[in-house]
Amino acid sequence: MSEAVLHLAQFELPRVPVGNWFQAVVTWLNDHVGPLFDVIYLVLNSMVTGLSYALTWLPNLAMVLIFAALALWLRSWQFGLFSLIGFALIASMREFNQTMQTLSLVLVASVLAVLIGVPLGISMARRPAVSAAVRPVLDLMQTMPAFVYLIPVIFFFNIGTVPGVVATVIFALPPGVRLTELGIRQVDKEVVEAGEAFGAPQRQILTGIQLPLAMPSIMAGINQVIMLSLSMVVIAGMVGAPGLGTDIYQAVTRVQLNLGFEAGLSVVILAVYVDRITAVLTDRSPVARAERKAAKTG
C-alpha cells in the first residue's frame, strides 16, 4: 500500500501550455489585425482627449458651478450643495483637471460597454443558444483578475489612455449584459403574448413592450457599469492613462500618504456624484413614473 502511495506521489500530470497558446493567439492577432488596432487606438484616444479638453476648457470654478446646478436640477438642493462643496474641495486640492480626465475615461468606457452590453443582453434573452455560449465568457471576464487584462491590451496598444479604456470596458461589461438579459426575461410573458396576439412584429414588441418594462433593470446595469469603470482608475493609471489613477499609483509607489488620500477622496466624490446622477435616469423612466402614480392612486 505504501509503495502504491509513493508511486502516486511521484506521478505528475503532463503540462498543458495554455499560456503559450494564448500568447500565440495574441501574437497572431497583432501581426494580422494590427491596422484595426491602430484605428481603434486613434478613435478611442481622440474620444477621451476631446472629452477631457471639453471638460477642462472652462475655468474650474465655472465647471464646479455647472456640476452643482446639474445636481440641483436633476435631484435636490441638498445634492446640489453636496456637489458644490465636493467639487470645490477637489479644485482646492488641485485635483480637478485629473478628475475631469478620469471622468472622460470613465464616460467613454461606459458608453462603449453599454453599446456592446445592452444589445448582447437582448440577444441573450431572446436566443437561448447565444445565452449558453456567452455566459461562460462573462463568468471568465468577471472572475479573471483585472491586472491580467493589462497584458494583452498593452501588447496591442502600448501604454497610455487606450489600454486603460479597453481594460475598463472588459472589466465593466458583464453587469450590463447580465442585468439587461435579466430585465428582458422578467417581462411578463402574458404582456408579450398580448402584443403578439394583436399582430405586432417582434421589433415592435421589443421596443414597445420589453425594453420599457425592462428599463429599471437595464439602468441598474448601466449604473453598475459606471461604478466598475470608476473602480478601474488605479489600473488605468498603471498603464499610463492620465487622471486620478496616475496620482494614486504614484502615491503607492512613493508612499505619499497626502497625495493618495486626496486622489482617493476625489474618486469617492466623483463616484457619489455619478451614481446619484445615473440613479435619476432610473427614477424618471416610464415604468418608475407609472409605479409611483399607481402607488399614489392606490
C-alpha positions as CSV (number, residue, x, y, z in Angstrom):
1,M,0.0,0.0,0.0
2,S,2.8,2.4,0.9
3,E,4.6,1.7,-2.4
4,A,1.4,2.5,-4.3
5,V,1.1,5.8,-2.4
6,L,4.8,6.6,-3.1
7,H,4.3,5.9,-6.9
8,L,1.2,8.1,-6.9
9,A,3.0,10.9,-5.2
10,Q,5.8,10.8,-7.8
11,F,3.4,10.9,-10.7
12,E,2.9,14.3,-12.3
13,L,0.3,15.3,-14.9
14,P,1.8,16.5,-18.2
15,R,1.9,20.2,-18.5
16,V,-0.7,21.8,-20.7
17,P,0.8,25.1,-22.2
18,V,-2.4,27.1,-22.1
19,G,-0.5,30.3,-21.6
20,N,1.7,29.6,-24.7
21,W,-1.5,29.0,-26.8
22,F,-2.9,32.3,-25.6
23,Q,0.4,34.1,-26.4
24,A,0.3,32.6,-29.9
25,V,-3.2,33.9,-30.4
26,V,-2.3,37.4,-29.2
27,T,0.8,37.4,-31.4
28,W,-1.2,36.3,-34.5
29,L,-3.8,39.0,-33.9
30,N,-1.2,41.6,-33.5
31,D,0.6,40.5,-36.7
32,H,-2.5,40.1,-38.9
33,V,-5.1,42.6,-37.4
34,G,-2.6,45.3,-36.5
35,P,-4.2,48.1,-38.7
36,L,-7.5,47.5,-37.0
37,F,-5.9,48.0,-33.6
38,D,-4.3,51.2,-34.9
39,V,-7.8,52.5,-35.9
40,I,-9.2,51.6,-32.5
41,Y,-6.3,53.4,-30.8
42,L,-6.9,56.5,-32.9
43,V,-10.6,56.6,-32.3
44,L,-10.5,55.9,-28.5
45,N,-7.6,58.3,-27.9
46,S,-9.4,61.1,-29.8
47,M,-12.7,60.5,-27.9
48,V,-11.0,60.6,-24.5
49,T,-8.8,63.6,-25.4
50,G,-11.6,65.6,-26.9
51,L,-14.0,65.0,-24.0
52,S,-11.2,65.8,-21.5
53,Y,-10.5,69.0,-23.3
54,A,-14.2,69.9,-23.3
55,L,-14.5,69.3,-19.5
56,T,-11.4,71.4,-18.7
57,W,-11.9,74.2,-21.3
58,L,-13.8,76.4,-18.8
59,P,-12.2,77.6,-15.5
60,N,-12.5,75.2,-12.7
61,L,-14.9,77.4,-10.7
62,A,-17.3,77.6,-13.7
63,M,-17.3,73.8,-14.0
64,V,-17.9,73.4,-10.3
65,L,-21.0,75.7,-10.6
66,I,-22.2,73.7,-13.7
67,F,-21.9,70.4,-11.8
68,A,-23.7,71.8,-8.8
69,A,-26.5,73.3,-11.0
70,L,-27.0,70.0,-12.8
71,A,-27.3,68.2,-9.4
72,L,-29.8,70.8,-8.2
73,W,-31.9,70.5,-11.3
74,L,-31.9,66.7,-11.5
75,R,-32.2,65.8,-7.8
76,S,-32.5,68.3,-4.9
77,W,-30.9,71.3,-3.3
78,Q,-29.2,69.0,-0.8
79,F,-27.4,67.1,-3.5
80,G,-26.7,70.4,-5.3
81,L,-25.0,71.7,-2.1
82,F,-23.0,68.4,-1.7
83,S,-21.8,68.7,-5.4
84,L,-20.8,72.3,-4.9
85,I,-18.8,71.5,-1.8
86,G,-17.4,68.3,-3.2
87,F,-16.1,69.6,-6.5
88,A,-14.9,72.8,-4.8
89,L,-12.9,70.7,-2.5
90,I,-11.5,68.7,-5.4
91,A,-10.5,72.0,-7.1
92,S,-8.9,73.3,-3.9
93,M,-6.8,70.1,-3.6
94,R,-5.6,70.8,-7.2
95,E,-7.1,67.5,-8.4
96,F,-9.8,69.0,-10.6
97,N,-8.1,68.5,-14.0
98,Q,-7.1,64.9,-13.1
99,T,-10.7,64.3,-12.0
100,M,-12.0,65.5,-15.4
101,Q,-9.5,63.3,-17.2
102,T,-10.8,60.3,-15.1
103,L,-14.4,61.3,-15.8
104,S,-13.6,61.4,-19.5
105,L,-12.1,57.9,-19.4
106,V,-15.0,56.5,-17.4
107,L,-17.6,58.1,-19.7
108,V,-16.0,56.8,-22.9
109,A,-15.5,53.3,-21.4
110,S,-19.1,53.2,-20.0
111,V,-20.7,54.3,-23.3
112,L,-18.7,51.6,-25.2
113,A,-19.7,49.0,-22.6
114,V,-23.3,49.9,-22.8
115,L,-23.3,49.9,-26.6
116,I,-21.9,46.4,-26.5
117,G,-23.6,45.1,-23.4
118,V,-27.3,46.1,-24.0
119,P,-27.7,44.6,-27.5
120,L,-25.8,41.5,-26.4
121,G,-28.0,41.1,-23.3
122,I,-31.1,41.5,-25.5
123,S,-29.8,38.8,-27.9
124,M,-29.1,36.5,-24.9
125,A,-32.6,37.0,-23.6
126,R,-34.2,36.2,-26.9
127,R,-31.9,33.4,-28.1
128,P,-31.1,30.6,-25.6
129,A,-28.2,29.4,-27.8
130,V,-26.5,32.9,-27.6
131,S,-27.0,32.9,-23.8
132,A,-25.5,29.4,-23.4
133,A,-22.4,30.5,-25.5
134,V,-21.9,33.9,-23.9
135,R,-22.4,33.1,-20.2
136,P,-19.1,31.2,-19.7
137,V,-17.3,34.1,-21.3
138,L,-19.0,36.5,-18.9
139,D,-18.0,34.3,-16.0
140,L,-14.4,34.3,-17.2
141,M,-14.4,38.1,-17.5
142,Q,-15.8,38.6,-14.0
143,T,-13.5,36.1,-12.2
144,M,-10.3,36.9,-14.1
145,P,-8.1,39.3,-12.1
146,A,-8.3,42.8,-13.6
147,F,-4.5,43.0,-13.9
148,V,-4.4,40.1,-16.3
149,Y,-6.3,42.3,-18.8
150,L,-3.4,44.6,-19.0
151,I,-1.0,42.1,-20.6
152,P,-2.8,41.7,-24.0
153,V,-4.1,45.4,-24.1
154,I,-0.5,46.7,-23.6
155,F,0.7,44.3,-26.3
156,F,-1.9,45.6,-28.7
157,F,-2.0,49.3,-27.8
158,N,1.3,50.0,-25.9
159,I,0.8,52.2,-22.8
160,G,-1.4,55.3,-22.4
161,T,-5.1,56.1,-22.3
162,V,-6.4,53.5,-24.8
163,P,-5.3,50.3,-22.9
164,G,-6.9,51.8,-19.8
165,V,-10.1,52.3,-21.7
166,V,-10.1,48.8,-23.2
167,A,-9.3,47.1,-19.9
168,T,-12.1,49.1,-18.3
169,V,-14.6,48.1,-20.9
170,I,-13.7,44.4,-20.5
171,F,-13.9,44.7,-16.7
172,A,-17.2,46.7,-16.6
173,L,-19.1,44.9,-19.4
174,P,-20.6,41.8,-17.6
175,P,-23.1,43.5,-15.3
176,G,-24.6,45.5,-18.1
177,V,-25.1,42.3,-20.2
178,R,-26.5,40.2,-17.3
179,L,-28.9,42.8,-16.0
180,T,-30.2,43.5,-19.5
181,E,-30.8,39.9,-20.1
182,L,-32.5,39.5,-16.7
183,G,-34.7,42.5,-17.3
184,I,-35.9,41.2,-20.7
185,R,-36.6,37.7,-19.3
186,Q,-38.6,39.1,-16.3
187,V,-41.1,40.9,-18.6
188,D,-44.5,39.2,-18.1
189,K,-45.0,36.7,-20.9
190,E,-48.7,37.4,-20.9
191,V,-48.0,41.0,-21.9
192,V,-45.7,39.8,-24.7
193,E,-48.3,37.3,-25.9
194,A,-50.9,40.0,-25.9
195,G,-48.7,42.1,-28.2
196,E,-48.2,39.1,-30.5
197,A,-52.0,38.4,-30.5
198,F,-52.6,42.0,-31.9
199,G,-50.2,41.2,-34.7
200,A,-47.2,43.3,-33.5
201,P,-43.9,42.4,-35.1
202,Q,-41.0,41.2,-32.9
203,R,-39.1,44.5,-33.3
204,Q,-42.2,46.5,-32.1
205,I,-42.7,44.1,-29.2
206,L,-39.1,44.6,-28.2
207,T,-39.1,48.4,-28.4
208,G,-42.7,49.0,-27.3
209,I,-43.1,46.4,-24.5
210,Q,-40.0,44.5,-23.4
211,L,-37.4,47.4,-23.3
212,P,-39.7,49.9,-21.4
213,L,-40.6,47.3,-18.9
214,A,-37.0,46.1,-18.5
215,M,-35.7,49.6,-18.3
216,P,-35.2,49.7,-14.4
217,S,-33.1,46.5,-14.6
218,I,-31.2,47.9,-17.6
219,M,-30.5,51.2,-15.9
220,A,-29.3,49.3,-12.8
221,G,-26.8,47.5,-15.1
222,I,-25.7,50.8,-16.6
223,N,-25.1,52.2,-13.1
224,Q,-23.0,49.1,-12.2
225,V,-21.0,49.6,-15.4
226,I,-20.2,53.1,-14.5
227,M,-19.3,52.2,-10.9
228,L,-17.0,49.4,-12.1
229,S,-15.4,51.7,-14.6
230,L,-14.6,54.1,-11.8
231,S,-13.0,51.3,-9.8
232,M,-10.6,50.7,-12.6
233,V,-9.0,54.2,-12.4
234,V,-6.0,52.9,-10.5
235,I,-5.3,50.2,-13.0
236,A,-5.7,52.7,-15.8
237,G,-3.1,54.8,-14.1
238,M,-0.7,51.9,-14.0
239,V,-0.7,51.7,-17.8
240,G,-0.1,55.4,-18.3
241,A,-3.7,56.8,-18.6
242,P,-3.9,60.3,-17.2
243,G,-6.1,61.2,-14.3
244,L,-6.6,60.3,-10.6
245,G,-5.3,56.7,-11.2
246,T,-1.8,58.1,-12.0
247,D,-1.8,60.1,-8.8
248,I,-2.9,57.1,-6.7
249,Y,-0.4,54.8,-8.4
250,Q,2.4,57.4,-7.8
251,A,1.3,57.8,-4.2
252,V,1.5,54.0,-3.7
253,T,4.9,53.6,-5.3
254,R,6.4,56.6,-3.5
255,V,4.5,56.1,-0.2
256,Q,3.0,59.6,-0.4
257,L,0.1,59.5,2.0
258,N,-1.2,63.0,1.4
259,L,-1.4,62.6,-2.4
260,G,-3.0,59.2,-2.1
261,F,-5.7,60.4,0.3
262,E,-6.5,63.5,-1.8
263,A,-6.7,61.5,-5.1
264,G,-8.8,58.7,-3.3
265,L,-11.2,61.3,-1.8
266,S,-11.6,62.8,-5.3
267,V,-12.5,59.4,-6.7
268,V,-15.1,59.0,-3.9
269,I,-16.7,62.3,-4.6
270,L,-16.9,61.7,-8.3
271,A,-18.3,58.2,-7.7
272,V,-21.1,59.5,-5.5
273,Y,-21.9,62.2,-7.9
274,V,-22.1,59.9,-11.0
275,D,-24.0,57.3,-9.0
276,R,-26.7,59.8,-7.9
277,I,-27.0,61.3,-11.4
278,T,-27.4,57.9,-13.1
279,A,-30.0,56.9,-10.5
280,V,-32.1,59.9,-11.6
281,L,-32.5,58.3,-15.0
282,T,-33.9,55.2,-13.4
283,D,-36.3,57.1,-11.3
284,R,-37.6,59.0,-14.3
285,S,-38.1,56.0,-16.5
286,P,-41.7,55.5,-17.7
287,V,-42.1,52.3,-15.6
288,A,-40.9,54.1,-12.4
289,R,-43.3,57.0,-13.0
290,A,-46.2,54.6,-13.6
291,E,-45.4,52.7,-10.4
292,R,-45.2,55.9,-8.4
293,K,-48.5,57.1,-9.9
294,A,-50.2,53.7,-9.2
295,A,-48.9,53.9,-5.6
296,K,-50.4,57.3,-5.1
297,T,-53.8,56.5,-6.6
298,G,-53.8,53.1,-4.7
